[in-house]
Amino acid sequence: MAMAMAMDELKPYSVVVVVILPIVVVFFFFLLRPRRGGAGPRALPVVGHLHLLAPLPHRALAELAGRHRGAPLLRLRLGAVPCAAACSAAAAAALLRGAHDPSVSDRPAGAAVRRLTYGGADFSFAPLGPYWRFVKKLCVDRLLGAPTLARLRRVRTEELRAMLAAVRRNAEETAAVDAEDVRKVVEEVAELTGKFNVSDYIGFCKNWDLQGFNKRLDDVHRRFDTMVEKAIKEKEAARAKARERQTRKEEEEEEEDAGKDSLDILLDIYEDEGAEMRLSRENIKAFILLINHPDILRKAVAEIDSVVGKHRLVNESDIPNLPYLQAIVKETLRLHPTGPLIVRKSSADCTVGGCHIPAGTTLFVNVWAIGRDPEHYKDPSEFRPERFLQGGEQYGVDVRGQHFHFIPFGTGRRSCPGTSLAMLLVQAALGAMLQCFEWRVEGGTVDMAEGPGITLPRASPLVCTPVNHTSHFYRSKSSKLIIILFIISEY
């Protein structure tokens, strides 16, 4: 009897032991276990370092790396996922260069990526293998190769003129509704893809939608899929009508191929039974920085006027003769890269700078922090395009990943295949906007605060007044509007 009473008295304590003891054991396991290279703060049980990365992970990682300067990599644990971060050019080079590249070339695919890319079927997040090599070859040789870019120059010029015309008016046509829908979807895709989802890192939360994440993903995916399906069906209908109108001869096919766009090329492969592999169904912040630096803006306009003149629109062939404009775009990408973090996943064990990286580790390369490193840039927070001109300390530095202190489009086999197209679009658009309008901001400077997302969007939209200088090209009055310009680059 006494024994039974004693057992009853101990029951509350046994419950405490059962609940608390495992937590204490897990805590001390993670606290005291030896580290194999690298440095970083102590992790909390369960969440690891997740709490340290809000609200902007690239800034948080840069701050943490600053506390552990000298370590080759910053070691972290996000929930149950081991991570490492490179926040300097030397660390990025050690991680991404040469022999390590094949081992760290995969990309982690969280819930957002899997849902928004049709189960990870897209090129950007596909693992290295036959499918990835096929699509990379398709992008380099056909979709984004020099012949395709040259062939579609007329289309880009027409779109540039349409953009300038839209700036001149309040854009109230029906077509603007579709454009607004696309803009909203692009914004939400960028935000969700770059947002930390607790379910991706803490295993027992995978089936719980703690942040309302999955509901938003389903909504964005539905709208995105509707737009893509509409574009494909419209193109398929146009191609079917063309086939009905005439029987194509060989020379006519060659002539028509010159007018094909990227969707035509993809549909050719989709319809080709003998294809190698079957296919299933940035912010332009340079503009904003120039508004905040009117002296630099005036220099850029003067360069355009001296090279192009005032009686024709700047075009892509003028870009090589506009070094100051090129320097402005480079300086913008340095301070405000389209994607602040390159995210990879190790597919095999490797050692980087004495730091052991086990397979399955998520790897971050902090492009934002590297571009502001005082070791490579004098006055790193200052917007100074002259650093990229002849005589400047960064003269000759290119955007294509050859210099690890400047990798806005990534580097190695996973670098952005659309770099050439992106640079053409940004430089031509920026040049035309400077040539055609004088830009003024009410209330002084533009707020450059960053918002969350994979493309580092601005927290507040840009509101400014364009003063029309396009009398040589168009006839219209200036207007006041909200301008949101996008250039999207996948890493």
C-alpha positions as CSV (number, residue, x, y, z in Angstrom):
1,M,0.0,0.0,0.0
2,A,2.7,2.4,1.0
3,M,4.6,1.5,-2.1
4,A,1.6,2.3,-4.3
5,M,1.1,5.6,-2.6
6,A,4.8,6.5,-3.2
7,M,4.5,5.6,-6.8
8,D,1.4,7.8,-7.1
9,E,3.4,10.7,-5.6
10,L,6.2,10.2,-8.1
11,K,4.0,10.2,-11.2
12,P,4.0,14.0,-11.7
13,Y,7.8,14.0,-11.5
14,S,8.1,11.1,-13.9
15,V,6.0,13.0,-16.4
16,V,8.4,16.0,-16.0
17,V,11.4,13.7,-16.5
18,V,10.0,12.1,-19.6
19,V,9.2,15.5,-21.1
20,I,12.2,17.6,-20.0
21,L,15.0,15.1,-20.0
22,P,15.1,14.5,-23.8
23,I,15.1,18.3,-24.4
24,V,18.0,18.8,-22.0
25,V,19.9,15.9,-23.6
26,V,19.3,17.3,-27.1
27,F,20.3,20.8,-26.0
28,F,23.6,19.6,-24.5
29,F,24.3,17.4,-27.5
30,F,24.2,20.3,-29.9
31,L,25.9,22.6,-27.4
32,L,28.9,20.4,-26.6
33,R,29.4,18.4,-29.7
34,P,32.7,19.2,-31.5
35,R,32.7,21.4,-34.6
36,R,34.6,20.3,-37.6
37,G,35.9,23.6,-38.9
38,G,34.1,26.9,-39.4
39,A,32.7,29.2,-36.8
40,G,29.3,30.4,-35.7
41,P,27.0,31.2,-32.8
42,R,25.6,28.6,-30.5
43,A,22.4,27.0,-31.8
44,L,19.2,26.8,-29.8
45,P,17.4,23.4,-29.5
46,V,15.0,22.6,-32.3
47,V,15.1,26.0,-34.1
48,G,18.9,26.2,-34.4
49,H,19.8,29.6,-35.8
50,L,16.5,30.3,-37.5
51,H,15.7,33.1,-35.1
52,L,18.8,35.0,-36.1
53,L,18.0,35.4,-39.8
54,A,14.9,37.6,-39.6
55,P,13.8,39.8,-41.3
56,L,16.5,40.0,-44.1
57,P,18.7,36.9,-44.2
58,H,21.5,38.4,-46.3
59,R,22.0,41.3,-43.8
60,A,21.8,38.9,-40.8
61,L,24.4,36.6,-42.3
62,A,26.7,39.5,-43.0
63,E,26.4,40.7,-39.4
64,L,27.1,37.2,-38.1
65,A,30.1,36.7,-40.4
66,G,31.5,40.0,-39.1
67,R,31.5,38.6,-35.6
68,H,33.5,35.6,-36.8
69,R,35.9,37.2,-39.1
70,G,38.8,35.0,-40.1
71,A,36.8,31.8,-40.2
72,P,36.7,30.2,-43.7
73,L,32.9,29.6,-43.5
74,L,30.1,30.5,-41.1
75,R,28.5,27.4,-39.7
76,L,24.8,27.4,-38.9
77,R,21.9,25.0,-38.3
78,L,18.5,26.1,-39.5
79,G,16.1,23.8,-37.7
80,A,17.4,20.3,-38.5
81,V,19.3,21.4,-41.6
82,P,23.0,21.9,-41.5
83,C,24.2,25.1,-43.3
84,A,27.3,27.0,-44.1
85,A,27.6,30.6,-45.4
86,A,30.4,32.2,-47.4
87,C,30.3,36.0,-46.9
88,S,33.7,37.0,-48.4
89,A,35.2,36.7,-51.9
90,A,37.9,34.3,-50.6
91,A,35.3,32.0,-49.0
92,A,33.1,32.1,-52.1
93,A,36.1,31.2,-54.3
94,A,37.1,28.3,-51.9
95,L,33.6,27.0,-52.0
96,L,32.6,27.4,-55.7
97,R,35.9,27.2,-57.6
98,G,37.3,24.1,-59.4
99,A,37.2,20.7,-57.7
100,H,34.4,21.6,-55.3
101,D,32.0,22.8,-58.1
102,P,30.4,19.4,-58.9
103,S,29.8,18.7,-55.2
104,V,28.1,22.0,-54.5
105,S,26.2,22.6,-57.7
106,D,22.8,21.3,-56.6
107,R,20.1,23.6,-55.2
108,P,17.8,22.9,-52.3
109,A,14.1,22.8,-53.3
110,G,11.8,23.8,-50.5
111,A,8.0,23.8,-50.5
112,A,7.8,27.1,-52.5
113,V,10.2,25.8,-55.2
114,R,8.4,22.4,-55.5
115,R,5.0,24.0,-55.8
116,L,5.8,26.9,-58.1
117,T,8.1,24.9,-60.5
118,Y,5.7,22.0,-61.1
119,G,7.4,19.6,-58.7
120,G,10.9,20.9,-59.4
121,A,10.7,20.2,-63.1
122,D,12.3,23.5,-64.1
123,F,15.9,24.1,-65.1
124,S,16.9,26.4,-62.2
125,F,16.4,23.9,-59.4
126,A,16.9,20.6,-61.3
127,P,19.8,18.5,-59.9
128,L,22.8,18.0,-62.1
129,G,22.1,15.2,-64.5
130,P,20.9,14.5,-68.1
131,Y,17.8,16.7,-67.9
132,W,19.8,19.7,-66.5
133,R,22.5,19.3,-69.1
134,F,19.9,19.1,-71.9
135,V,18.1,22.3,-70.8
136,K,21.4,24.1,-70.1
137,K,22.5,23.3,-73.7
138,L,19.1,24.4,-74.9
139,C,19.4,27.8,-73.1
140,V,23.0,28.5,-74.1
141,D,22.7,27.3,-77.8
142,R,19.1,28.3,-78.7
143,L,17.1,30.3,-76.2
144,L,19.8,32.7,-75.0
145,G,22.6,32.2,-77.5
146,A,24.0,35.0,-79.6
147,P,22.1,34.1,-82.8
148,T,18.8,34.2,-80.9
149,L,19.6,37.4,-79.2
150,A,20.5,39.0,-82.5
151,R,17.4,37.6,-84.2
152,L,15.1,39.0,-81.5
153,R,16.7,42.5,-81.3
154,R,13.8,44.0,-83.2
155,V,11.4,42.6,-80.7
156,R,13.3,44.0,-77.8
157,T,13.5,47.4,-79.5
158,E,9.7,47.4,-80.0
159,E,9.2,46.4,-76.4
160,L,11.5,49.2,-75.3
161,R,9.5,51.8,-77.3
162,A,6.3,50.4,-75.8
163,M,7.7,50.9,-72.3
164,L,8.7,54.5,-73.1
165,A,5.2,55.1,-74.5
166,A,3.7,53.7,-71.3
167,V,5.8,56.0,-69.2
168,R,4.4,58.9,-71.2
169,R,0.8,58.2,-70.4
170,N,-1.2,56.9,-67.6
171,A,-1.5,53.5,-69.3
172,E,-5.3,52.9,-69.0
173,E,-5.7,50.5,-71.9
174,T,-7.1,47.1,-71.3
175,A,-3.8,45.4,-72.0
176,A,-2.4,47.0,-68.9
177,V,-4.7,44.8,-66.8
178,D,-2.8,41.7,-68.0
179,A,0.5,43.4,-67.4
180,E,-0.5,44.3,-63.8
181,D,-1.5,40.6,-63.2
182,V,1.8,39.4,-64.4
183,R,3.6,42.0,-62.2
184,K,1.8,40.9,-59.1
185,V,2.5,37.2,-59.7
186,V,6.2,37.9,-60.4
187,E,6.4,39.9,-57.1
188,E,4.7,37.1,-55.1
189,V,6.8,34.3,-56.7
190,A,10.0,36.2,-55.8
191,E,8.8,36.8,-52.3
192,L,7.7,33.3,-51.5
193,T,10.7,31.6,-53.1
194,G,13.0,33.8,-51.0
195,K,11.1,33.5,-47.8
196,F,12.1,31.2,-45.0
197,N,9.5,28.6,-44.5
198,V,9.7,26.9,-41.0
199,S,8.3,23.7,-42.5
200,D,11.4,23.3,-44.7
201,Y,13.7,23.2,-41.8
202,I,11.9,21.7,-38.8
203,G,10.8,18.1,-39.7
204,F,7.8,17.7,-37.4
205,C,6.3,21.0,-38.9
206,K,6.2,19.7,-42.5
207,N,2.5,18.9,-42.3
208,W,1.6,22.0,-40.4
209,D,1.0,25.2,-42.3
210,L,2.2,27.4,-39.5
211,Q,2.7,30.6,-41.6
212,G,-0.2,30.2,-44.0
213,F,2.5,29.5,-46.6
214,N,0.9,26.6,-48.4
215,K,-2.4,28.5,-48.9
216,R,-0.5,31.4,-50.6
217,L,1.6,29.0,-52.7
218,D,-1.6,27.3,-54.0
219,D,-3.1,30.7,-54.9
220,V,0.0,32.0,-56.7
221,H,0.6,28.8,-58.5
222,R,-3.0,28.7,-59.8
223,R,-2.7,32.3,-61.1
224,F,0.8,31.7,-62.6
225,D,-0.3,28.4,-64.3
226,T,-3.4,30.1,-65.8
227,M,-1.2,32.8,-67.4
228,V,1.4,30.4,-68.7
229,E,-1.2,28.0,-70.1
230,K,-2.9,31.0,-71.8
231,A,0.3,32.0,-73.5
232,I,1.0,28.5,-74.6
233,K,-2.5,28.0,-76.0
234,E,-2.4,31.3,-77.9
235,K,1.0,30.4,-79.4
236,E,-0.2,26.9,-80.3
237,A,-3.3,28.3,-82.0
238,A,-1.3,30.8,-84.0
239,R,1.1,28.0,-85.1
240,A,-1.9,25.8,-86.2
241,K,-3.4,28.6,-88.3
242,A,0.0,29.2,-89.9
243,R,0.2,25.5,-90.9
244,E,-3.3,25.6,-92.3
245,R,-2.6,28.7,-94.5
246,Q,0.3,27.3,-96.4
247,T,2.4,24.2,-97.0
248,R,5.8,25.3,-96.1
249,K,8.7,24.8,-98.4
250,E,12.2,24.4,-97.1
251,E,13.4,27.9,-97.8
252,E,10.2,29.3,-96.3
253,E,10.8,27.4,-93.1
254,E,14.3,28.9,-92.9
255,E,12.9,32.4,-93.5
256,E,10.2,31.9,-90.9
257,D,12.6,30.5,-88.3
258,A,14.2,33.9,-88.2
259,G,11.0,35.2,-86.6
260,K,10.6,32.6,-84.0
261,D,10.6,33.6,-80.3
262,S,11.6,31.6,-77.3
263,L,8.2,30.0,-76.9
264,D,8.3,28.9,-80.6
265,I,11.6,27.2,-79.9
266,L,10.2,25.4,-76.8
267,L,7.1,24.3,-78.7
268,D,9.2,23.0,-81.5
269,I,11.0,20.7,-79.0
270,Y,7.7,19.9,-77.3
271,E,6.3,18.7,-80.6
272,D,9.4,16.9,-81.8
273,E,9.1,13.2,-81.1
274,G,12.8,12.7,-81.9
275,A,14.1,15.4,-79.5
276,E,17.0,14.5,-77.3
277,M,14.7,14.9,-74.3
278,R,11.0,15.7,-74.3
279,L,9.7,18.8,-72.4
280,S,6.5,18.5,-70.4
281,R,3.8,21.2,-70.3
282,E,15.7,43.1,-60.9
283,N,14.3,45.6,-60.1
284,I,16.2,48.1,-62.3
285,K,17.7,49.8,-59.3
286,A,20.2,51.7,-61.3
287,F,17.4,54.1,-62.3
288,I,16.5,54.7,-58.6
289,L,20.1,55.3,-57.6
290,L,20.5,57.8,-60.4
291,I,17.6,59.8,-59.1
292,N,19.3,59.9,-55.7
293,H,22.6,61.1,-57.4
294,P,21.7,63.8,-59.9
295,D,25.3,64.6,-60.7
296,I,25.9,61.0,-61.9
297,L,22.6,61.2,-63.8
298,R,23.8,64.3,-65.7
299,K,27.1,62.6,-66.6
300,A,25.2,59.6,-68.0
301,V,22.9,61.8,-70.1
302,A,25.8,63.9,-71.4
303,E,27.6,60.6,-72.5
304,I,24.4,59.4,-74.3
305,D,24.0,62.8,-76.0
306,S,27.6,62.8,-77.2
307,V,27.5,59.3,-78.6
308,V,23.9,59.0,-79.8
309,G,22.8,62.5,-80.3
310,K,19.3,63.9,-79.7
311,H,17.6,62.8,-82.9
312,R,17.4,59.0,-82.5
313,L,16.8,56.6,-79.7
314,V,19.7,54.8,-78.1
315,N,19.9,51.2,-79.1
316,E,21.8,48.0,-78.1
317,S,24.6,48.6,-80.6
318,D,25.4,51.9,-78.8
319,I,26.1,50.2,-75.5
320,P,29.8,49.3,-76.1
321,N,30.4,53.0,-76.7
322,L,28.8,54.1,-73.5
323,P,31.3,53.0,-70.7
324,Y,29.8,55.3,-68.1
325,L,26.3,53.7,-68.6
326,Q,27.9,50.3,-68.3
327,A,29.7,51.3,-65.1
328,I,26.4,52.6,-63.6
329,V,24.8,49.2,-64.1
330,K,27.7,47.4,-62.6
331,E,27.8,49.6,-59.6
332,T,24.1,49.1,-59.1
333,L,24.5,45.3,-59.3
334,R,27.3,45.6,-56.7
335,L,25.2,47.5,-54.2
336,H,21.8,45.9,-55.0
337,P,22.3,42.5,-56.6
338,T,19.1,41.0,-58.1
339,G,19.5,38.0,-55.9
340,P,21.4,38.7,-52.6
341,L,22.1,35.0,-51.8
342,I,23.3,32.2,-54.0
343,V,21.9,29.0,-52.4
344,R,23.4,25.6,-53.1
345,K,23.3,22.1,-51.6
346,S,26.2,19.8,-51.2
347,S,25.7,16.4,-52.9
348,A,28.8,14.8,-51.5
349,D,31.1,15.3,-48.5
350,C,33.9,17.8,-49.1
351,T,36.3,20.0,-47.2
352,V,36.6,23.7,-47.8
353,G,39.3,25.7,-46.1
354,G,39.6,23.1,-43.4
355,C,35.9,23.1,-42.8
356,H,34.1,19.8,-43.3
357,I,30.9,20.0,-45.4
358,P,28.8,16.9,-45.1
359,A,26.5,15.9,-48.0
360,G,23.1,17.5,-47.7
361,T,24.4,20.8,-46.3
362,T,22.6,24.0,-47.5
363,L,25.2,26.5,-48.6
364,F,24.7,30.3,-48.8
365,V,27.0,32.6,-50.8
366,N,26.2,36.2,-49.6
367,V,26.5,38.2,-52.9
368,W,25.2,41.3,-51.1
369,A,27.9,41.2,-48.4
370,I,30.7,40.3,-50.9
371,G,29.8,43.4,-53.0
372,R,30.2,45.6,-49.9
373,D,33.4,44.2,-48.6
374,P,35.9,47.0,-47.7
375,E,38.7,44.6,-48.5
376,H,37.9,45.0,-52.2
377,Y,36.0,48.2,-52.4
378,K,37.0,51.7,-51.2
379,D,34.0,53.4,-49.6
380,P,31.8,50.3,-50.2
381,S,28.5,51.9,-49.3
382,E,29.0,54.8,-51.7
383,F,27.4,54.8,-55.2
384,R,30.4,55.5,-57.3
385,P,30.3,54.1,-60.9
386,E,33.8,55.6,-61.6
387,R,35.4,52.7,-59.8
388,F,34.5,50.5,-62.9
389,L,35.9,53.0,-65.4
390,Q,39.5,53.1,-66.8
391,G,41.7,54.2,-64.0
392,G,39.3,52.9,-61.3
393,E,40.2,50.1,-58.9
394,Q,37.6,47.8,-60.5
395,Y,38.3,48.6,-64.2
396,G,38.1,45.4,-66.3
397,V,36.0,43.5,-63.7
398,D,33.2,41.6,-65.5
399,V,29.7,40.5,-64.4
400,R,30.1,36.9,-65.5
401,G,31.6,35.4,-62.4
402,Q,35.3,35.5,-63.2
403,H,36.0,37.8,-60.2
404,F,34.7,36.4,-57.0
405,H,34.3,39.8,-55.3
406,F,31.7,40.6,-58.0
407,I,29.3,37.8,-58.8
408,P,25.8,39.3,-59.4
409,F,24.9,36.5,-61.8
410,G,26.6,33.7,-59.9
411,T,29.6,31.7,-61.1
412,G,30.5,28.3,-62.4
413,R,28.1,25.8,-64.1
414,R,25.2,27.2,-62.2
415,S,25.7,30.8,-63.2
416,C,22.8,32.6,-64.8
417,P,22.5,31.6,-68.5
418,G,20.6,34.8,-69.2
419,T,23.4,37.2,-68.2
420,S,23.9,38.6,-71.7
421,L,20.2,39.1,-72.3
422,A,19.8,40.7,-68.8
423,M,22.7,43.2,-69.4
424,L,21.3,44.1,-72.9
425,L,17.9,44.8,-71.5
426,V,18.9,46.7,-68.4
427,Q,21.5,48.9,-70.2
428,A,19.3,49.7,-73.2
429,A,16.2,50.4,-71.0
430,L,18.2,52.6,-68.6
431,G,19.8,54.5,-71.5
432,A,16.5,55.2,-73.2
433,M,14.8,56.3,-70.0
434,L,17.6,58.8,-69.3
435,Q,17.6,60.0,-72.9
436,C,13.9,60.5,-73.1
437,F,13.0,61.9,-69.7
438,E,14.2,64.0,-66.9
439,W,13.3,62.3,-63.6
440,R,12.2,64.2,-60.5
441,V,11.2,62.9,-57.1
442,E,8.8,64.7,-54.8
443,G,10.2,65.1,-51.3
444,G,13.9,64.7,-52.1
445,T,15.5,61.2,-52.3
446,V,14.1,57.8,-52.9
447,D,13.7,55.3,-50.0
448,M,16.0,52.4,-50.8
449,A,14.9,50.2,-47.9
450,E,14.8,46.5,-48.9
451,G,11.8,44.1,-48.7
452,P,11.9,40.3,-48.3
453,G,12.2,38.1,-51.3
454,I,14.6,36.3,-53.6
455,T,15.0,39.3,-55.9
456,L,15.7,41.9,-53.1
457,P,12.7,44.2,-53.9
458,R,12.3,47.7,-52.6
459,A,10.0,47.9,-49.5
460,S,8.1,50.9,-51.0
461,P,7.2,51.5,-54.7
462,L,8.9,54.3,-56.6
463,V,6.7,57.4,-57.3
464,C,8.3,60.0,-59.5
465,T,7.5,62.6,-62.2
466,P,9.0,62.1,-65.7
467,V,9.5,65.3,-67.6
468,N,9.0,64.5,-71.3
469,H,12.1,64.9,-73.6
470,T,10.7,62.6,-76.3
471,S,9.5,65.2,-78.8
472,H,12.0,63.8,-81.3
473,F,10.5,60.3,-80.9
474,Y,6.9,60.7,-79.7
475,R,4.3,63.4,-79.1
476,S,2.8,63.3,-75.7
477,K,2.6,65.1,-72.4
478,S,4.5,64.0,-69.3
479,S,2.6,62.2,-66.6
480,K,2.9,61.2,-63.0
481,L,2.7,57.5,-62.3
482,I,4.1,54.6,-60.3
483,I,6.9,52.9,-62.2
484,I,7.9,49.4,-61.3
485,L,10.4,47.9,-63.7
486,F,11.6,44.3,-63.5
487,I,14.6,42.3,-64.8
488,I,14.5,38.7,-63.6
489,S,17.6,36.5,-63.5
490,E,17.6,33.0,-62.3
491,Y,20.7,31.8,-60.5
